[in-house]
């Protein structure tokens, strides 16, 4: 992994998103999914699973029997002709995902979502969908995470037919991403200083955006090798609140949960430090706002860039 190339990968996000939007406008990559699908099983590890779990939640809310699982799980749904298996691997070579797909190949409909269409995960797949993220020369899954989310949202549109303009959403996401990049001289150094404590960084997000907290924490661990942990906002009061009692607790909070105030009440009482991204909350030390952050789908696709850029700054230092 190379920090300056990781930063370059982040700076290339708007152009990559524009390319993805153009590809989706050209044709539906999910058109080959057959009718009669009764169950959707999304498989992946790391960032792939982070993205999959929030989309599985959306699919269930729309009435689709969908679940995102660790590809490494020994127990899972049995294969069957009415099951759509979405194998997600940016590199196409994740051992756990390959092992999980092997149980379904030829028995379920297998869709391979990868940034490398000629990789091992595509072997025997019934449909291959490229991520169109370009080469991540820094060695960190950042653009591929964003593109995985966008394409899984497009898959959700295909399966539930609500009619959302996904290419338009991706273009607005490119604008939001460019806005954060263009204005980083205003917000990045203060944010990096605010979060730079002796006890690591904590990330908090509602279940519907939990991938943002998990990906952000991963970026702090993977690049600058800082201690970092993610938590769901409502669950925070049951599992992480205790840390505010004894640690110099510093967190990135993505607003949007009905339990934001519950968490912030404890944070204010204990004098902890919170940076909000995409919204303002009473008691937060600072907030980072960006273009279109009032659109929850744009926020889902954009907001991890704040942590990614902070991680890049620390890593380069």
N, C-alpha and C positions, 0 to 999 in steps of 0.2 A: 504494500500500500504506500502511495506517494502523496504527501500532503498538498503540494502545489498543483498536481494534476487533479486531485480531488476538488480543489477550489475551482479549477477550470471546468470540471464536470458540472459543478453547480452553476457556474456562469453560463453554461450552454443549455440550461433548462428551457428558456423561452423558445429557442430555435427548435429544440427537440420536440417540444409540445406542439409547435406549429406544424411540424412534419407529421406528427401523429394525427392531428386534426385533419390534415389534408388526406391522409391515408383512409380515415374513417369516412370522409366525404366521398371518396372514390368508390368505396364499396363496403358492405357489411362483412367483417371477417368471421362472423358467427353464423352466416347464412347456411352453413353445412350442418348445423345441429338438427337432428331429425325430430319430427313430432313425437308425442307420446312420452316425453321425459317426465318422470314422476319425482325423481330425487336428484339433487345436485350435491356432489361431494367435492369440496375444494381442498386440495392437498398441497402443502408446502412447508418450508422451514424458514425461520428468521423473518426477514422483511416480507417474504412471500406470504407467510401465514398471517402476519400483522394485517396486511391488506385484505386477505381473504376473509378474516373473521368479521370485519365491519360490513363487508358486502353480503356475507351470509346472513347477518342480522337483518339487513334491509330486505333480502329475498324472503326471509321468514315473515317479516312484517307485511309483505305483499301476498302471503299465502303459499309461498313455494317451500317445499320441504328441502331445506338447504343447511349444510353444516360445513364449517372449516375445521380441519383436524391437523394435528401434527402428522406429517408424513411418516414419522418414526413410530407412531402408535401401533402396537401389535394387534389391537382389536379395533374393528371398524365395521362399517356397513358391508354386507356381502355384495359381490358383483351381481349385475343383472342388466338385461337389455333396456330397462327403463331408467337406468342410472347414468347421469352425466358426471364423469370424473374430470375435474379441471386440475391438471398437474402443472403447478407453477414453479418455474425455476429460471431465474435470469440467465444463469450460465448454461443451463440445460444438463448439468452433470451432478446435481445434488444426489448423493448416494441414497439418502432416505427416501427421497421422492421417486427415484428410479425403482427402488424396491417396492414401494407402495403401488406404483403404476403396474408393475409386473403382475400383481394379483388381479388386475382388472382388464388387462390387454386381451382383446378378443371376446370379452364377456360383458363389458360395459362400454358405453361410448366414451372414448378418451379424447379429451381436448388438451393439447400441450400449449401452454402459454410461456413463451421464452424469448429472450433477446438473441438467441443463437438458433435459428431455424434448422440448422444442420446438425444439432447436438443430439446426445443420446436420448434425451427425454422425448424426442419426436419419433423415435423408432417404434413403429407399430401403432402410432397414434392415428385416430380417425380424422382428426382435424388439428392443424398447426396454426396458431395465431402469433405472429411476431410482435414483440413489444415496441419496436421502432424507436428505441431509446439511444441508439448509437453506442459506440464503445465507451465504457467507463474506464478511462485510463488510470484513474486514481485507485482503482481496485476496491471501491466501496459502492454498494448498491444504493444509489441516491436517485438518479433519473429512472432506473428500472423500477424502483419502488413507486414513484409517482405514476409511471406509465402502467404498472400493474393495477393500481387503483382505478385509473381512468378506464382501462379496458374491462375490468370487472364491472364497473358501473355500466359500460356499454352492453356487457353480457346481461346484466340485470334488466336493461331496457328491452333486450331481445326476448327474454323469458317472461317478462310481465307486461310488456307493451304499453307503458304509460305515456310514451311519446315525447320524452325529454330530448332536446337537441344536444346530444353529447359532444359533437364537434364544436358547437358554440360554447359549451361549458369549458372545453379544453382550451379554446382560444381566450376566454376570459381568465382562465387559470394562468395562461402564458402572460397576460397583461399584469395580473396580480404578482406573479413571480418576478417579472421585469421591474415592477414598482419597488419591491423589496430590495432587489439587487441595486437598482439605480440610487436608492436613498440610504444605502447601508452606512454611508459616512455619518448620517444623522443618528442612527439607532444602534449600530453593531457594537461599538466600543462601550457605550453605557451598559448595554445588555450583557456583554461579556464580563465586565467588571462586577456587575450586580450578582451574577451567578457564580463568580469565582470564589468559592468558599473552601474551608478545610475538610468538609464532610461530604463532598460530592454534590450531585445535582439530582433533583427529583422532578418527575414530569407527571402531570395530572390532566386527565381528559375524560369527558363523558363516554359511556359505552359506545355511542354512535361514532365517536372519533378516537377510540382507544388506540388505533393504529398510529395516530400522531404522537401520543405519549410514548408508545413502545419504540417507534422508529427514532424519535428524538433521543431517548435514553441510549439506544444502540449507537447512535452517532457519537455520543460523548464517550462511550466505552471503546468503540472500534477505532476512532481516529486518535484523539489525544489520550486515550486510555485513562479516563476519569471514572470514578465510581458513579454510577447512575442507575436509577430504578424508576419504573413506570407504575402508575396506579390509576384505577378508575375513580372518578370523582366521588360518587356515592360511597364506594367501598373504602375510600381514603379514611373516613371517620371510624372505620372498624379495624384497619390494618396499619396505616401509616401515621395517624395522628400522634402516636406515642413518640415518634422521633422528634417532634417539635419541642418536646419537653427537655431534651438533653443535647441536641445537636444544633450547630449553626445551620439551620434548615433553610435551604434555598431551592426554589422550585419554579418551573415553567408551568403555567396553568392555561389550558385552552378552555375558555368559557363556553357555556351552552348547556350545562347540566342544571336540572332543577335543584341540585344539591350544592351549587357553587357557594351559596351564602353559608351553608353549614360548614364547609371547609374553611372559608374565609373568616368565619367567626373565631374558630380555634387559632387560625394563623395570626389574626389581630391580637388575640389575648396573649399569645406566646411571643409576639414580636418577631415572627419569622419573615423571611424575604420571599416575595412572589413577583414574578414577571408574567403578566398576561400577554397572550398573543391573539390578536383578532378581536379583542373586546376589552372593555374596562370594567374593573370590579373595585368597590370600596375596600381600601386596605392594601391593595397592591402597590408595590414600590414604583412600578413603571409598567407601561404597556407598549407593545409594538402593533401598530395598525398598518393596513395596506389596502390597496385598491380592491374593491369587490368583497371585502371581508364580511359583509352582511349577507352573503350568499353561502349557506352552509356547505354546499357541494364544492364551491370554489375554495372555501376554507379547508375542507378535508384534503383537497389536492395540493394546497399551497403551504399550509402553516408549518410543516416540518422544516421548511427552508430556514427559519429563524435559528433553530437549534443546529442545523447543518452548518450554517455560516459561523455561529459561535464556536462549534467544534473545529472548524477549519482554522479559525484565528488562534485558538489554543494550540492546535496541532502544529501549526507553522511556527509558533513561538517556542 
